[in-house]
Amino acid sequence: LPQYIAIFPYEAQQDDELSFPADAILEILHEAHTSGWFIARLGDQVGLIPSTYVQPIDTHSQ
């Protein structure tokens, strides 16, 4: 699964959203039906996250 790192912390606004701190490593399961959102996993929790709060981890460098 693609891994993304949080560039900002996010506090969930709805029950189906996921809160995370800055620098959290999230696994992206797939894009949500709503534009600008991902379905992501953090530990044992799964929920919606705003795609603008995360960026892909470049696993190919070095």
PDBQT receptor file of N, H, CA, C and O in Angstrom, charges set to zero:
ATOM      1  N   LEU A   1       0.848  -1.202   0.000  1.00  0.00    +0.000 N 
ATOM      2  CA  LEU A   1       0.000   0.000   0.000  1.00  0.00    +0.000 C 
ATOM      3  C   LEU A   1       0.876   1.243   0.000  1.00  0.00    +0.000 C 
ATOM      4  O   LEU A   1       1.924   1.260   0.647  1.00  0.00    +0.000 OA
ATOM      5  N   PRO A   2       0.464   2.284  -0.715  1.00  0.00    +0.000 N 
ATOM      6  CA  PRO A   2       1.259   3.519  -0.705  1.00  0.00    +0.000 C 
ATOM      7  C   PRO A   2       1.259   4.155   0.683  1.00  0.00    +0.000 C 
ATOM      8  O   PRO A   2       0.230   4.207   1.356  1.00  0.00    +0.000 OA
ATOM      9  N   GLN A   3       2.413   4.628   1.091  1.00  0.00    +0.000 N 
ATOM     10  H   GLN A   3       3.249   4.585   0.544  1.00  0.00    +0.000 HD
ATOM     11  CA  GLN A   3       2.529   5.293   2.380  1.00  0.00    +0.000 C 
ATOM     12  C   GLN A   3       2.697   6.784   2.170  1.00  0.00    +0.000 C 
ATOM     13  O   GLN A   3       3.447   7.229   1.301  1.00  0.00    +0.000 OA
ATOM     14  N   TYR A   4       1.985   7.544   2.982  1.00  0.00    +0.000 N 
ATOM     15  H   TYR A   4       1.376   7.182   3.687  1.00  0.00    +0.000 HD
ATOM     16  CA  TYR A   4       2.038   9.000   2.944  1.00  0.00    +0.000 C 
ATOM     17  C   TYR A   4       2.430   9.502   4.324  1.00  0.00    +0.000 C 
ATOM     18  O   TYR A   4       2.144   8.857   5.333  1.00  0.00    +0.000 OA
ATOM     19  N   ILE A   5       3.083  10.650   4.364  1.00  0.00    +0.000 N 
ATOM     20  H   ILE A   5       3.316  11.175   3.544  1.00  0.00    +0.000 HD
ATOM     21  CA  ILE A   5       3.432  11.272   5.635  1.00  0.00    +0.000 C 
ATOM     22  C   ILE A   5       2.588  12.530   5.816  1.00  0.00    +0.000 C 
ATOM     23  O   ILE A   5       2.371  13.291   4.873  1.00  0.00    +0.000 OA
ATOM     24  N   ALA A   6       2.119  12.733   7.039  1.00  0.00    +0.000 N 
ATOM     25  H   ALA A   6       2.295  12.115   7.805  1.00  0.00    +0.000 HD
ATOM     26  CA  ALA A   6       1.309  13.914   7.340  1.00  0.00    +0.000 C 
ATOM     27  C   ALA A   6       2.214  15.140   7.425  1.00  0.00    +0.000 C 
ATOM     28  O   ALA A   6       3.205  15.136   8.155  1.00  0.00    +0.000 OA
ATOM     29  N   ILE A   7       1.872  16.185   6.680  1.00  0.00    +0.000 N 
ATOM     30  H   ILE A   7       1.067  16.189   6.086  1.00  0.00    +0.000 HD
ATOM     31  CA  ILE A   7       2.641  17.425   6.760  1.00  0.00    +0.000 C 
ATOM     32  C   ILE A   7       2.003  18.412   7.735  1.00  0.00    +0.000 C 
ATOM     33  O   ILE A   7       2.648  19.371   8.159  1.00  0.00    +0.000 OA
ATOM     34  N   PHE A   8       0.747  18.183   8.087  1.00  0.00    +0.000 N 
ATOM     35  H   PHE A   8       0.223  17.405   7.742  1.00  0.00    +0.000 HD
ATOM     36  CA  PHE A   8       0.056  18.968   9.118  1.00  0.00    +0.000 C 
ATOM     37  C   PHE A   8      -0.718  17.996  10.008  1.00  0.00    +0.000 C 
ATOM     38  O   PHE A   8      -1.096  16.919   9.549  1.00  0.00    +0.000 OA
ATOM     39  N   PRO A   9      -0.961  18.351  11.264  1.00  0.00    +0.000 N 
ATOM     40  CA  PRO A   9      -1.872  17.528  12.078  1.00  0.00    +0.000 C 
ATOM     41  C   PRO A   9      -3.311  17.750  11.615  1.00  0.00    +0.000 C 
ATOM     42  O   PRO A   9      -3.641  18.798  11.061  1.00  0.00    +0.000 OA
ATOM     43  N   TYR A  10      -4.154  16.758  11.848  1.00  0.00    +0.000 N 
ATOM     44  H   TYR A  10      -3.886  15.906  12.299  1.00  0.00    +0.000 HD
ATOM     45  CA  TYR A  10      -5.564  16.894  11.481  1.00  0.00    +0.000 C 
ATOM     46  C   TYR A  10      -6.436  16.364  12.609  1.00  0.00    +0.000 C 
ATOM     47  O   TYR A  10      -6.189  15.284  13.147  1.00  0.00    +0.000 OA
ATOM     48  N   GLU A  11      -7.444  17.125  12.954  1.00  0.00    +0.000 N 
ATOM     49  H   GLU A  11      -7.645  18.002  12.517  1.00  0.00    +0.000 HD
ATOM     50  CA  GLU A  11      -8.420  16.723  13.972  1.00  0.00    +0.000 C 
ATOM     51  C   GLU A  11      -9.725  16.362  13.263  1.00  0.00    +0.000 C 
ATOM     52  O   GLU A  11     -10.310  17.187  12.562  1.00  0.00    +0.000 OA
ATOM     53  N   ALA A  12     -10.171  15.125  13.454  1.00  0.00    +0.000 N 
ATOM     54  H   ALA A  12      -9.696  14.455  14.024  1.00  0.00    +0.000 HD
ATOM     55  CA  ALA A  12     -11.377  14.650  12.770  1.00  0.00    +0.000 C 
ATOM     56  C   ALA A  12     -12.569  15.545  13.087  1.00  0.00    +0.000 C 
ATOM     57  O   ALA A  12     -12.781  15.931  14.237  1.00  0.00    +0.000 OA
ATOM     58  N   GLN A  13     -13.345  15.871  12.053  1.00  0.00    +0.000 N 
ATOM     59  H   GLN A  13     -13.173  15.558  11.119  1.00  0.00    +0.000 HD
ATOM     60  CA  GLN A  13     -14.552  16.685  12.199  1.00  0.00    +0.000 C 
ATOM     61  C   GLN A  13     -15.824  15.826  12.204  1.00  0.00    +0.000 C 
ATOM     62  O   GLN A  13     -16.881  16.270  12.652  1.00  0.00    +0.000 OA
ATOM     63  N   GLN A  14     -15.708  14.609  11.707  1.00  0.00    +0.000 N 
ATOM     64  H   GLN A  14     -14.849  14.248  11.342  1.00  0.00    +0.000 HD
ATOM     65  CA  GLN A  14     -16.847  13.685  11.616  1.00  0.00    +0.000 C 
ATOM     66  C   GLN A  14     -16.407  12.321  12.135  1.00  0.00    +0.000 C 
ATOM     67  O   GLN A  14     -15.214  12.044  12.262  1.00  0.00    +0.000 OA
ATOM     68  N   ASP A  15     -17.395  11.469  12.434  1.00  0.00    +0.000 N 
ATOM     69  H   ASP A  15     -18.364  11.693  12.331  1.00  0.00    +0.000 HD
ATOM     70  CA  ASP A  15     -17.094  10.144  12.982  1.00  0.00    +0.000 C 
ATOM     71  C   ASP A  15     -16.300   9.267  12.025  1.00  0.00    +0.000 C 
ATOM     72  O   ASP A  15     -15.553   8.390  12.459  1.00  0.00    +0.000 OA
ATOM     73  N   ASP A  16     -16.459   9.503  10.705  1.00  0.00    +0.000 N 
ATOM     74  H   ASP A  16     -17.066  10.215  10.353  1.00  0.00    +0.000 HD
ATOM     75  CA  ASP A  16     -15.780   8.640   9.735  1.00  0.00    +0.000 C 
ATOM     76  C   ASP A  16     -14.405   9.175   9.333  1.00  0.00    +0.000 C 
ATOM     77  O   ASP A  16     -13.755   8.612   8.453  1.00  0.00    +0.000 OA
ATOM     78  N   GLU A  17     -13.960  10.263   9.975  1.00  0.00    +0.000 N 
ATOM     79  H   GLU A  17     -14.489  10.720  10.690  1.00  0.00    +0.000 HD
ATOM     80  CA  GLU A  17     -12.648  10.822   9.671  1.00  0.00    +0.000 C 
ATOM     81  C   GLU A  17     -11.612  10.332  10.675  1.00  0.00    +0.000 C 
ATOM     82  O   GLU A  17     -11.942   9.837  11.753  1.00  0.00    +0.000 OA
ATOM     83  N   LEU A  18     -10.360  10.486  10.290  1.00  0.00    +0.000 N 
ATOM     84  H   LEU A  18     -10.092  10.888   9.415  1.00  0.00    +0.000 HD
ATOM     85  CA  LEU A  18      -9.244   9.994  11.085  1.00  0.00    +0.000 C 
ATOM     86  C   LEU A  18      -8.414  11.178  11.559  1.00  0.00    +0.000 C 
ATOM     87  O   LEU A  18      -7.998  12.009  10.752  1.00  0.00    +0.000 OA
ATOM     88  N   SER A  19      -8.169  11.261  12.873  1.00  0.00    +0.000 N 
ATOM     89  H   SER A  19      -8.507  10.587  13.529  1.00  0.00    +0.000 HD
ATOM     90  CA  SER A  19      -7.254  12.277  13.403  1.00  0.00    +0.000 C 
ATOM     91  C   SER A  19      -5.830  11.741  13.335  1.00  0.00    +0.000 C 
ATOM     92  O   SER A  19      -5.598  10.543  13.494  1.00  0.00    +0.000 OA
ATOM     93  N   PHE A  20      -4.873  12.648  13.097  1.00  0.00    +0.000 N 
ATOM     94  H   PHE A  20      -5.062  13.621  12.968  1.00  0.00    +0.000 HD
ATOM     95  CA  PHE A  20      -3.476  12.223  13.073  1.00  0.00    +0.000 C 
ATOM     96  C   PHE A  20      -2.578  13.409  13.394  1.00  0.00    +0.000 C 
ATOM     97  O   PHE A  20      -2.940  14.556  13.130  1.00  0.00    +0.000 OA
ATOM     98  N   PRO A  21      -1.400  13.133  13.968  1.00  0.00    +0.000 N 
ATOM     99  CA  PRO A  21      -0.433  14.202  14.222  1.00  0.00    +0.000 C 
ATOM    100  C   PRO A  21       0.417  14.469  12.986  1.00  0.00    +0.000 C 
ATOM    101  O   PRO A  21       0.457  13.652  12.066  1.00  0.00    +0.000 OA
ATOM    102  N   ALA A  22       1.090  15.601  12.965  1.00  0.00    +0.000 N 
ATOM    103  H   ALA A  22       1.058  16.265  13.713  1.00  0.00    +0.000 HD
ATOM    104  CA  ALA A  22       2.072  15.862  11.910  1.00  0.00    +0.000 C 
ATOM    105  C   ALA A  22       3.137  14.773  11.976  1.00  0.00    +0.000 C 
ATOM    106  O   ALA A  22       3.463  14.282  13.056  1.00  0.00    +0.000 OA
ATOM    107  N   ASP A  23       3.671  14.402  10.833  1.00  0.00    +0.000 N 
ATOM    108  H   ASP A  23       3.406  14.801   9.956  1.00  0.00    +0.000 HD
ATOM    109  CA  ASP A  23       4.704  13.366  10.696  1.00  0.00    +0.000 C 
ATOM    110  C   ASP A  23       4.185  11.942  10.879  1.00  0.00    +0.000 C 
ATOM    111  O   ASP A  23       4.974  10.997  10.888  1.00  0.00    +0.000 OA
ATOM    112  N   ALA A  24       2.880  11.775  11.024  1.00  0.00    +0.000 N 
ATOM    113  H   ALA A  24       2.238  12.543  11.017  1.00  0.00    +0.000 HD
ATOM    114  CA  ALA A  24       2.320  10.423  11.083  1.00  0.00    +0.000 C 
ATOM    115  C   ALA A  24       2.493   9.750   9.725  1.00  0.00    +0.000 C 
ATOM    116  O   ALA A  24       2.395  10.401   8.685  1.00  0.00    +0.000 OA
ATOM    117  N   ILE A  25       2.751   8.449   9.741  1.00  0.00    +0.000 N 
ATOM    118  H   ILE A  25       2.831   7.921  10.586  1.00  0.00    +0.000 HD
ATOM    119  CA  ILE A  25       2.851   7.666   8.512  1.00  0.00    +0.000 C 
ATOM    120  C   ILE A  25       1.517   6.946   8.318  1.00  0.00    +0.000 C 
ATOM    121  O   ILE A  25       1.110   6.133   9.148  1.00  0.00    +0.000 OA
ATOM    122  N   LEU A  26       0.847   7.257   7.215  1.00  0.00    +0.000 N 
ATOM    123  H   LEU A  26       1.178   7.918   6.541  1.00  0.00    +0.000 HD
ATOM    124  CA  LEU A  26      -0.471   6.681   6.942  1.00  0.00    +0.000 C 
ATOM    125  C   LEU A  26      -0.415   5.815   5.694  1.00  0.00    +0.000 C 
ATOM    126  O   LEU A  26       0.260   6.148   4.720  1.00  0.00    +0.000 OA
ATOM    127  N   GLU A  27      -1.135   4.696   5.736  1.00  0.00    +0.000 N 
ATOM    128  H   GLU A  27      -1.683   4.426   6.528  1.00  0.00    +0.000 HD
ATOM    129  CA  GLU A  27      -1.278   3.852   4.549  1.00  0.00    +0.000 C 
ATOM    130  C   GLU A  27      -2.556   4.271   3.825  1.00  0.00    +0.000 C 
ATOM    131  O   GLU A  27      -3.628   4.333   4.426  1.00  0.00    +0.000 OA
ATOM    132  N   ILE A  28      -2.433   4.557   2.535  1.00  0.00    +0.000 N 
ATOM    133  H   ILE A  28      -1.562   4.507   2.047  1.00  0.00    +0.000 HD
ATOM    134  CA  ILE A  28      -3.590   4.976   1.750  1.00  0.00    +0.000 C 
ATOM    135  C   ILE A  28      -4.235   3.737   1.135  1.00  0.00    +0.000 C 
ATOM    136  O   ILE A  28      -3.616   3.040   0.330  1.00  0.00    +0.000 OA
ATOM    137  N   LEU A  29      -5.473   3.470   1.516  1.00  0.00    +0.000 N 
ATOM    138  H   LEU A  29      -5.976   4.036   2.169  1.00  0.00    +0.000 HD
ATOM    139  CA  LEU A  29      -6.184   2.299   1.003  1.00  0.00    +0.000 C 
ATOM    140  C   LEU A  29      -6.754   2.588  -0.382  1.00  0.00    +0.000 C 
ATOM    141  O   LEU A  29      -6.609   1.776  -1.296  1.00  0.00    +0.000 OA
ATOM    142  N   HIS A  30      -7.399   3.735  -0.540  1.00  0.00    +0.000 N 
ATOM    143  H   HIS A  30      -7.517   4.395   0.202  1.00  0.00    +0.000 HD
ATOM    144  CA  HIS A  30      -7.877   4.178  -1.856  1.00  0.00    +0.000 C 
ATOM    145  C   HIS A  30      -8.395   5.598  -1.741  1.00  0.00    +0.000 C 
ATOM    146  O   HIS A  30      -8.545   6.135  -0.644  1.00  0.00    +0.000 OA
ATOM    147  N   GLU A  31      -8.667   6.201  -2.899  1.00  0.00    +0.000 N 
ATOM    148  H   GLU A  31      -8.545   5.765  -3.790  1.00  0.00    +0.000 HD
ATOM    149  CA  GLU A  31      -9.245   7.539  -2.905  1.00  0.00    +0.000 C 
ATOM    150  C   GLU A  31     -10.712   7.443  -2.519  1.00  0.00    +0.000 C 
ATOM    151  O   GLU A  31     -11.406   6.501  -2.901  1.00  0.00    +0.000 OA
ATOM    152  N   ALA A  32     -11.175   8.427  -1.760  1.00  0.00    +0.000 N 
ATOM    153  H   ALA A  32     -10.611   9.192  -1.450  1.00  0.00    +0.000 HD
ATOM    154  CA  ALA A  32     -12.579   8.455  -1.365  1.00  0.00    +0.000 C 
ATOM    155  C   ALA A  32     -13.445   8.922  -2.535  1.00  0.00    +0.000 C 
ATOM    156  O   ALA A  32     -12.942   9.469  -3.516  1.00  0.00    +0.000 OA
ATOM    157  N   HIS A  33     -14.751   8.697  -2.414  1.00  0.00    +0.000 N 
ATOM    158  H   HIS A  33     -15.159   8.252  -1.617  1.00  0.00    +0.000 HD
ATOM    159  CA  HIS A  33     -15.692   9.166  -3.441  1.00  0.00    +0.000 C 
ATOM    160  C   HIS A  33     -15.717  10.686  -3.482  1.00  0.00    +0.000 C 
ATOM    161  O   HIS A  33     -15.941  11.279  -4.538  1.00  0.00    +0.000 OA
ATOM    162  N   THR A  34     -15.487  11.319  -2.330  1.00  0.00    +0.000 N 
ATOM    163  H   THR A  34     -15.306  10.837  -1.472  1.00  0.00    +0.000 HD
ATOM    164  CA  THR A  34     -15.442  12.778  -2.262  1.00  0.00    +0.000 C 
ATOM    165  C   THR A  34     -14.068  13.249  -2.705  1.00  0.00    +0.000 C 
ATOM    166  O   THR A  34     -13.054  12.786  -2.181  1.00  0.00    +0.000 OA
ATOM    167  N   SER A  35     -14.023  14.156  -3.655  1.00  0.00    +0.000 N 
ATOM    168  H   SER A  35     -14.846  14.532  -4.080  1.00  0.00    +0.000 HD
ATOM    169  CA  SER A  35     -12.755  14.659  -4.173  1.00  0.00    +0.000 C 
ATOM    170  C   SER A  35     -11.941  15.312  -3.064  1.00  0.00    +0.000 C 
ATOM    171  O   SER A  35     -12.483  16.038  -2.230  1.00  0.00    +0.000 OA
ATOM    172  N   GLY A  36     -10.633  15.051  -3.059  1.00  0.00    +0.000 N 
ATOM    173  H   GLY A  36     -10.193  14.462  -3.736  1.00  0.00    +0.000 HD
ATOM    174  CA  GLY A  36      -9.755  15.661  -2.073  1.00  0.00    +0.000 C 
ATOM    175  C   GLY A  36      -9.604  14.868  -0.791  1.00  0.00    +0.000 C 
ATOM    176  O   GLY A  36      -9.007  15.350   0.172  1.00  0.00    +0.000 OA
ATOM    177  N   TRP A  37     -10.138  13.657  -0.769  1.00  0.00    +0.000 N 
ATOM    178  H   TRP A  37     -10.623  13.265  -1.551  1.00  0.00    +0.000 HD
ATOM    179  CA  TRP A  37     -10.064  12.818   0.432  1.00  0.00    +0.000 C 
ATOM    180  C   TRP A  37      -9.527  11.436   0.081  1.00  0.00    +0.000 C 
ATOM    181  O   TRP A  37      -9.764  10.920  -1.011  1.00  0.00    +0.000 OA
ATOM    182  N   PHE A  38      -8.802  10.849   1.026  1.00  0.00    +0.000 N 
ATOM    183  H   PHE A  38      -8.610  11.268   1.914  1.00  0.00    +0.000 HD
ATOM    184  CA  PHE A  38      -8.336   9.467   0.923  1.00  0.00    +0.000 C 
ATOM    185  C   PHE A  38      -8.979   8.644   2.037  1.00  0.00    +0.000 C 
ATOM    186  O   PHE A  38      -9.344   9.176   3.086  1.00  0.00    +0.000 OA
ATOM    187  N   ILE A  39      -9.111   7.352   1.796  1.00  0.00    +0.000 N 
ATOM    188  H   ILE A  39      -8.815   6.921   0.944  1.00  0.00    +0.000 HD
ATOM    189  CA  ILE A  39      -9.381   6.400   2.867  1.00  0.00    +0.000 C 
ATOM    190  C   ILE A  39      -8.015   5.896   3.318  1.00  0.00    +0.000 C 
ATOM    191  O   ILE A  39      -7.266   5.330   2.522  1.00  0.00    +0.000 OA
ATOM    192  N   ALA A  40      -7.692   6.099   4.584  1.00  0.00    +0.000 N 
ATOM    193  H   ALA A  40      -8.300   6.558   5.231  1.00  0.00    +0.000 HD
ATOM    194  CA  ALA A  40      -6.353   5.787   5.064  1.00  0.00    +0.000 C 
ATOM    195  C   ALA A  40      -6.410   4.962   6.346  1.00  0.00    +0.000 C 
ATOM    196  O   ALA A  40      -7.414   4.940   7.059  1.00  0.00    +0.000 OA
ATOM    197  N   ARG A  41      -5.281   4.279   6.613  1.00  0.00    +0.000 N 
ATOM    198  H   ARG A  41      -4.466   4.298   6.034  1.00  0.00    +0.000 HD
ATOM    199  CA  ARG A  41      -5.150   3.510   7.850  1.00  0.00    +0.000 C 
ATOM    200  C   ARG A  41      -3.987   4.062   8.653  1.00  0.00    +0.000 C 
ATOM    201  O   ARG A  41      -2.913   4.338   8.119  1.00  0.00    +0.000 OA
ATOM    202  N   LEU A  42      -4.225   4.216   9.941  1.00  0.00    +0.000 N 
ATOM    203  H   LEU A  42      -5.098   3.992  10.374  1.00  0.00    +0.000 HD
ATOM    204  CA  LEU A  42      -3.180   4.614  10.883  1.00  0.00    +0.000 C 
ATOM    205  C   LEU A  42      -3.280   3.654  12.055  1.00  0.00    +0.000 C 
ATOM    206  O   LEU A  42      -4.224   3.722  12.843  1.00  0.00    +0.000 OA
ATOM    207  N   GLY A  43      -2.300   2.757  12.171  1.00  0.00    +0.000 N 
ATOM    208  H   GLY A  43      -1.533   2.702  11.531  1.00  0.00    +0.000 HD
ATOM    209  CA  GLY A  43      -2.385   1.714  13.191  1.00  0.00    +0.000 C 
ATOM    210  C   GLY A  43      -3.572   0.810  12.894  1.00  0.00    +0.000 C 
ATOM    211  O   GLY A  43      -3.661   0.234  11.809  1.00  0.00    +0.000 OA
ATOM    212  N   ASP A  44      -4.495   0.684  13.863  1.00  0.00    +0.000 N 
ATOM    213  H   ASP A  44      -4.423   1.152  14.744  1.00  0.00    +0.000 HD
ATOM    214  CA  ASP A  44      -5.671  -0.170  13.650  1.00  0.00    +0.000 C 
ATOM    215  C   ASP A  44      -6.920   0.642  13.328  1.00  0.00    +0.000 C 
ATOM    216  O   ASP A  44      -8.028   0.107  13.343  1.00  0.00    +0.000 OA
ATOM    217  N   GLN A  45      -6.749   1.926  13.037  1.00  0.00    +0.000 N 
ATOM    218  H   GLN A  45      -5.848   2.361  13.024  1.00  0.00    +0.000 HD
ATOM    219  CA  GLN A  45      -7.886   2.782  12.708  1.00  0.00    +0.000 C 
ATOM    220  C   GLN A  45      -7.907   3.097  11.217  1.00  0.00    +0.000 C 
ATOM    221  O   GLN A  45      -6.863   3.299  10.596  1.00  0.00    +0.000 OA
ATOM    222  N   VAL A  46      -9.107   3.134  10.655  1.00  0.00    +0.000 N 
ATOM    223  H   VAL A  46      -9.955   2.970  11.159  1.00  0.00    +0.000 HD
ATOM    224  CA  VAL A  46      -9.291   3.477   9.248  1.00  0.00    +0.000 C 
ATOM    225  C   VAL A  46     -10.306   4.605   9.166  1.00  0.00    +0.000 C 
ATOM    226  O   VAL A  46     -11.318   4.590   9.866  1.00  0.00    +0.000 OA
ATOM    227  N   GLY A  47     -10.032   5.585   8.310  1.00  0.00    +0.000 N 
ATOM    228  H   GLY A  47      -9.209   5.597   7.742  1.00  0.00    +0.000 HD
ATOM    229  CA  GLY A  47     -10.984   6.679   8.147  1.00  0.00    +0.000 C 
ATOM    230  C   GLY A  47     -10.581   7.601   7.020  1.00  0.00    +0.000 C 
ATOM    231  O   GLY A  47      -9.568   7.399   6.350  1.00  0.00    +0.000 OA
ATOM    232  N   LEU A  48     -11.399   8.619   6.829  1.00  0.00    +0.000 N 
ATOM    233  H   LEU A  48     -12.222   8.783   7.373  1.00  0.00    +0.000 HD
ATOM    234  CA  LEU A  48     -11.147   9.621   5.796  1.00  0.00    +0.000 C 
ATOM    235  C   LEU A  48     -10.102  10.623   6.270  1.00  0.00    +0.000 C 
ATOM    236  O   LEU A  48     -10.101  11.042   7.428  1.00  0.00    +0.000 OA
ATOM    237  N   ILE A  49      -9.208  11.000   5.350  1.00  0.00    +0.000 N 
ATOM    238  H   ILE A  49      -9.208  10.660   4.410  1.00  0.00    +0.000 HD
ATOM    239  CA  ILE A  49      -8.242  12.063   5.635  1.00  0.00    +0.000 C 
ATOM    240  C   ILE A  49      -8.214  13.030   4.451  1.00  0.00    +0.000 C 
ATOM    241  O   ILE A  49      -8.416  12.616   3.309  1.00  0.00    +0.000 OA
ATOM    242  N   PRO A  50      -7.966  14.312   4.714  1.00  0.00    +0.000 N 
ATOM    243  CA  PRO A  50      -7.859  15.268   3.607  1.00  0.00    +0.000 C 
ATOM    244  C   PRO A  50      -6.531  15.077   2.878  1.00  0.00    +0.000 C 
ATOM    245  O   PRO A  50      -5.470  15.056   3.503  1.00  0.00    +0.000 OA
ATOM    246  N   SER A  51      -6.595  14.940   1.564  1.00  0.00    +0.000 N 
ATOM    247  H   SER A  51      -7.456  14.957   1.057  1.00  0.00    +0.000 HD
ATOM    248  CA  SER A  51      -5.381  14.640   0.795  1.00  0.00    +0.000 C 
ATOM    249  C   SER A  51      -4.364  15.779   0.828  1.00  0.00    +0.000 C 
ATOM    250  O   SER A  51      -3.177  15.551   0.591  1.00  0.00    +0.000 OA
ATOM    251  N   THR A  52      -4.813  16.999   1.118  1.00  0.00    +0.000 N 
ATOM    252  H   THR A  52      -5.776  17.184   1.311  1.00  0.00    +0.000 HD
ATOM    253  CA  THR A  52      -3.882  18.136   1.153  1.00  0.00    +0.000 C 
ATOM    254  C   THR A  52      -3.033  18.161   2.421  1.00  0.00    +0.000 C 
ATOM    255  O   THR A  52      -2.102  18.961   2.520  1.00  0.00    +0.000 OA
ATOM    256  N   TYR A  53      -3.339  17.299   3.394  1.00  0.00    +0.000 N 
ATOM    257  H   TYR A  53      -4.095  16.649   3.314  1.00  0.00    +0.000 HD
ATOM    258  CA  TYR A  53      -2.584  17.263   4.648  1.00  0.00    +0.000 C 
ATOM    259  C   TYR A  53      -1.446  16.248   4.605  1.00  0.00    +0.000 C 
ATOM    260  O   TYR A  53      -0.658  16.161   5.547  1.00  0.00    +0.000 OA
ATOM    261  N   VAL A  54      -1.355  15.483   3.524  1.00  0.00    +0.000 N 
ATOM    262  H   VAL A  54      -1.996  15.554   2.759  1.00  0.00    +0.000 HD
ATOM    263  CA  VAL A  54      -0.351  14.422   3.440  1.00  0.00    +0.000 C 
ATOM    264  C   VAL A  54       0.392  14.499   2.116  1.00  0.00    +0.000 C 
ATOM    265  O   VAL A  54      -0.095  15.086   1.150  1.00  0.00    +0.000 OA
ATOM    266  N   GLN A  55       1.573  13.901   2.081  1.00  0.00    +0.000 N 
ATOM    267  H   GLN A  55       1.969  13.423   2.866  1.00  0.00    +0.000 HD
ATOM    268  CA  GLN A  55       2.313  13.795   0.826  1.00  0.00    +0.000 C 
ATOM    269  C   GLN A  55       2.940  12.412   0.744  1.00  0.00    +0.000 C 
ATOM    270  O   GLN A  55       3.236  11.800   1.770  1.00  0.00    +0.000 OA
ATOM    271  N   PRO A  56       3.145  11.915  -0.479  1.00  0.00    +0.000 N 
ATOM    272  CA  PRO A  56       3.708  10.572  -0.640  1.00  0.00    +0.000 C 
ATOM    273  C   PRO A  56       5.126  10.511  -0.097  1.00  0.00    +0.000 C 
ATOM    274  O   PRO A  56       5.895  11.466  -0.203  1.00  0.00    +0.000 OA
ATOM    275  N   ILE A  57       5.451   9.369   0.485  1.00  0.00    +0.000 N 
ATOM    276  H   ILE A  57       4.827   8.593   0.571  1.00  0.00    +0.000 HD
ATOM    277  CA  ILE A  57       6.836   9.118   0.897  1.00  0.00    +0.000 C 
ATOM    278  C   ILE A  57       7.568   8.569  -0.314  1.00  0.00    +0.000 C 
ATOM    279  O   ILE A  57       7.140   7.577  -0.903  1.00  0.00    +0.000 OA
ATOM    280  N   ASP A  58       8.648   9.195  -0.683  1.00  0.00    +0.000 N 
ATOM    281  H   ASP A  58       8.996  10.002  -0.204  1.00  0.00    +0.000 HD
ATOM    282  CA  ASP A  58       9.435   8.745  -1.835  1.00  0.00    +0.000 C 
ATOM    283  C   ASP A  58      10.324   7.595  -1.398  1.00  0.00    +0.000 C 
ATOM    284  O   ASP A  58      11.356   7.799  -0.759  1.00  0.00    +0.000 OA
ATOM    285  N   THR A  59       9.914   6.382  -1.750  1.00  0.00    +0.000 N 
ATOM    286  H   THR A  59       9.076   6.216  -2.270  1.00  0.00    +0.000 HD
ATOM    287  CA  THR A  59      10.677   5.203  -1.353  1.00  0.00    +0.000 C 
ATOM    288  C   THR A  59      11.777   4.872  -2.352  1.00  0.00    +0.000 C 
ATOM    289  O   THR A  59      12.542   3.932  -2.138  1.00  0.00    +0.000 OA
ATOM    290  N   HIS A  60      11.866   5.635  -3.443  1.00  0.00    +0.000 N 
ATOM    291  H   HIS A  60      11.244   6.399  -3.616  1.00  0.00    +0.000 HD
ATOM    292  CA  HIS A  60      12.841   5.316  -4.483  1.00  0.00    +0.000 C 
ATOM    293  C   HIS A  60      14.148   6.081  -4.328  1.00  0.00    +0.000 C 
ATOM    294  O   HIS A  60      15.160   5.692  -4.910  1.00  0.00    +0.000 OA
ATOM    295  N   SER A  61      14.143   7.161  -3.555  1.00  0.00    +0.000 N 
ATOM    296  H   SER A  61      13.321   7.477  -3.083  1.00  0.00    +0.000 HD
ATOM    297  CA  SER A  61      15.389   7.926  -3.407  1.00  0.00    +0.000 C 
ATOM    298  C   SER A  61      16.332   7.188  -2.469  1.00  0.00    +0.000 C 
ATOM    299  O   SER A  61      15.904   6.610  -1.471  1.00  0.00    +0.000 OA
ATOM    300  N   GLN A  62      17.613   7.212  -2.796  1.00  0.00    +0.000 N 
ATOM    301  H   GLN A  62      17.961   7.682  -3.607  1.00  0.00    +0.000 HD
ATOM    302  CA  GLN A  62      18.659   6.498  -2.069  1.00  0.00    +0.000 C 
ATOM    303  C   GLN A  62      18.346   5.024  -2.057  1.00  0.00    +0.000 C 
ATOM    304  O   GLN A  62      19.104   4.236  -1.493  1.00  0.00    +0.000 OA
TER     305      GLN A  62
